[in-house]
Amino acid sequence: MLLSRTHFLLVLLFASFGLSLQASSIDRFPDLVASPDTTTCPDDFLIDLGEDIRIIYGEEVGIYFSSNRPMDGDEQWMWSDPTHLSCLSCPTPTYSPTESTSLTLSIIDGDGCIASDELFVEVILKDDIFVPNAFSPNNDGVNDLLVVYTGSSIAQITRLRILNSNRDVVFEQYNFRGNANNIGWDGRYKGELQNPSVFAYVLEVELVDGSLQQLTGTIALVR
């Protein structure tokens, strides 16, 4: 089809307007044009947190890592459990988890390259309970009360029973914490101080993980 001179001029005008609008849009919105990624990350960027670790509840352990590339100081550190770490950007922080967990460290270097490794830390609940084998309730201010001592893995003592030789329950206490010098048996039963003898105890405790354990033994009342 032949175009008239007027139609030809209109086509040129709209074409030039479209090109101008496209160029202007690129200038005003440069983020719409993706920049080429020139970052090169070598495949051999590695870190190693070492062998798995086993600790007792309440303990701290030092975390160490090695790398096949030197750290320049411009790295970003990302830990999977920052709450229980002493430092988030130290090469050797201390770690004190409250339960068994996998700790992951990812390091991003100044070029944006990432290396990661995982370390499993097993937390063991130690049955750290101590019941004295004798006490002397004679009001001399020394060892007058039978006190149960517990460590950090024990949440509470759920029940303590003291029984005499006839299997009578002479003392019973529920839901208390260990190491309390004002909680325990004072050697009395029905208000009467008992004669020197050997008594049995049944101790039920709750660990910090929610599990329950029962311990039994004997205690001597002396004067």
C-alpha positions in Angstrom: 0.0 0.0 0.0 1.3 3.4 -0.9 1.4 6.0 1.9 0.7 9.6 1.4 3.3 12.2 2.5 1.1 13.1 5.5 0.8 9.4 6.6 4.6 8.9 6.2 5.4 11.9 8.4 3.0 10.7 11.1 4.7 7.2 11.1 8.1 8.8 11.6 6.9 11.0 14.3 5.3 8.2 16.4 8.4 6.0 15.8 10.8 8.6 17.1 8.5 9.3 20.1 8.5 5.6 21.0 12.3 5.5 20.9 12.6 8.6 23.0 10.1 7.2 25.6 12.1 3.9 25.8 15.4 5.7 26.4 13.8 8.0 29.0 12.3 5.0 30.9 15.7 3.3 31.1 17.4 6.5 32.4 14.7 7.0 35.0 14.5 3.4 36.2 18.0 2.0 36.0 17.2 -0.8 38.4 15.0 -2.4 35.8 18.1 -3.3 33.9 20.0 -6.3 35.6 23.7 -5.8 36.0 25.8 -8.7 35.1 27.1 -10.8 38.0 30.9 -10.6 37.9 31.5 -12.3 41.3 33.5 -15.4 41.0 33.4 -17.8 44.0 35.9 -20.6 44.0 34.5 -24.1 44.7 37.3 -24.7 47.2 36.1 -22.1 49.8 35.5 -24.4 52.8 35.2 -24.2 56.6 35.3 -27.0 59.1 33.8 -27.0 62.6 35.5 -30.3 63.5 34.1 -33.4 65.1 30.8 -33.6 67.0 30.8 -32.6 70.6 29.2 -34.1 73.8 28.8 -31.9 76.9 27.0 -32.1 80.2 24.0 -29.7 80.7 25.2 -26.4 82.1 28.7 -26.6 80.7 30.2 -24.4 78.1 32.3 -25.5 75.2 34.7 -23.6 72.9 33.7 -23.7 69.2 36.7 -23.7 66.7 36.7 -23.7 63.0 39.3 -24.0 60.3 39.3 -22.7 56.7 41.3 -23.2 53.6 41.2 -19.4 53.0 42.4 -16.7 55.3 39.8 -14.5 57.0 40.3 -10.8 55.9 38.1 -9.2 58.5 35.3 -8.2 56.1 33.4 -11.5 56.5 29.8 -11.8 57.7 29.1 -14.5 60.2 25.8 -16.3 60.5 25.1 -18.8 63.3 22.0 -21.0 63.5 21.8 -20.6 67.3 23.1 -17.1 68.2 21.3 -17.1 71.6 23.6 -19.5 73.3 26.9 -18.1 71.8 29.2 -15.8 73.7 30.1 -13.9 70.5 28.7 -13.8 67.0 31.7 -12.6 65.1 34.5 -14.3 67.0 36.6 -17.1 65.5 36.4 -19.1 68.8 33.1 -18.3 70.7 31.9 -20.4 73.6 28.6 -22.3 73.3 26.2 -23.3 76.0 23.1 -25.0 74.5 20.4 -26.3 76.8 19.5 -29.3 74.6 21.1 -31.4 71.9 21.3 -29.4 68.7 23.0 -29.0 65.3 25.0 -25.8 65.1 25.5 -24.3 61.7 28.0 -21.6 60.7 27.9 -19.8 57.4 30.6 -17.3 56.4 30.2 -14.8 53.6 33.4 -13.2 52.5 33.9 -9.8 50.9 33.2 -11.1 47.4 29.9 -12.6 48.5 31.2 -16.2 48.5 29.6 -18.5 51.1 31.0 -21.5 53.0 29.1 -23.5 55.6 29.5 -26.3 58.0 27.5 -28.1 60.7 28.4 -29.3 64.1 26.2 -31.6 66.3 26.4 -30.8 70.0 24.9 -33.5 72.3 23.8 -32.3 75.7 23.7 -34.9 78.4 21.6 -34.5 81.5 23.7 -35.5 84.4 21.9 -37.0 87.4 23.7 -34.7 89.9 21.8 -35.4 93.1 23.3 -35.7 96.5 21.4 -36.8 99.6 23.6 -36.9 102.8 23.8 -40.3 104.5 23.3 -38.8 108.0 22.1 -35.7 109.7 21.9 -34.6 113.4 18.8 -32.6 114.3 20.0 -31.5 117.8 19.6 -27.7 117.3 23.4 -27.0 117.3 23.0 -25.2 114.0 25.0 -27.8 112.1 23.3 -30.4 109.8 20.1 -30.0 111.7 18.0 -30.4 108.6 18.0 -33.1 105.9 18.6 -31.1 102.7 18.7 -32.6 99.2 21.3 -31.0 97.0 20.9 -30.9 93.2 22.8 -29.7 90.2 21.8 -27.8 87.1 20.2 -30.7 85.3 17.5 -31.0 87.9 14.5 -28.7 87.5 12.8 -29.6 90.8 12.2 -32.3 93.4 8.6 -33.4 92.8 8.4 -35.6 95.9 10.4 -36.6 98.9 9.3 -39.3 101.3 11.0 -40.5 104.5 9.9 -43.8 105.9 10.8 -45.5 109.2 11.5 -49.2 109.7 7.7 -49.9 109.9 7.3 -48.3 106.5 5.4 -45.4 108.0 5.8 -42.1 106.1 7.3 -39.8 108.7 7.9 -36.9 106.3 6.7 -35.9 102.8 7.3 -32.8 100.7 6.2 -31.9 97.2 7.5 -29.7 94.4 10.5 -27.9 95.8 14.0 -27.0 94.6 17.1 -28.6 95.9 19.8 -26.7 97.9 17.2 -24.9 100.0 18.6 -24.9 103.5 15.1 -24.2 104.9 13.3 -27.1 103.2 13.8 -30.6 104.4 13.1 -33.0 107.2 13.8 -31.8 110.8 13.8 -35.4 112.3 10.3 -35.1 113.7 7.2 -37.3 113.2 3.8 -36.0 114.4 5.7 -33.3 116.3 8.0 -35.7 118.1 11.7 -35.9 117.5 12.6 -39.4 116.4 15.2 -41.5 118.1 18.5 -42.3 116.3 17.8 -44.8 113.6 18.1 -45.5 109.9 15.3 -44.3 107.7 14.6 -44.9 104.0 14.0 -42.2 101.5 12.2 -42.2 98.1 13.1 -39.2 96.0 11.4 -38.3 92.7 12.9 -35.6 90.6 12.1 -33.8 87.3 15.0 -33.1 85.0 15.2 -30.0 82.9 14.0 -31.9 79.8 10.8 -32.8 81.5 11.7 -36.5 82.3 11.1 -37.9 85.7 13.5 -40.1 87.8 13.2 -41.9 91.1 16.0 -42.6 93.6 16.0 -44.5 96.8 18.4 -44.8 99.7 18.9 -44.6 103.4 19.6 -41.8 105.8 20.8 -42.1 109.4 19.4 -39.8 112.1 22.2 -39.3 114.7 22.7 -37.0 117.7 
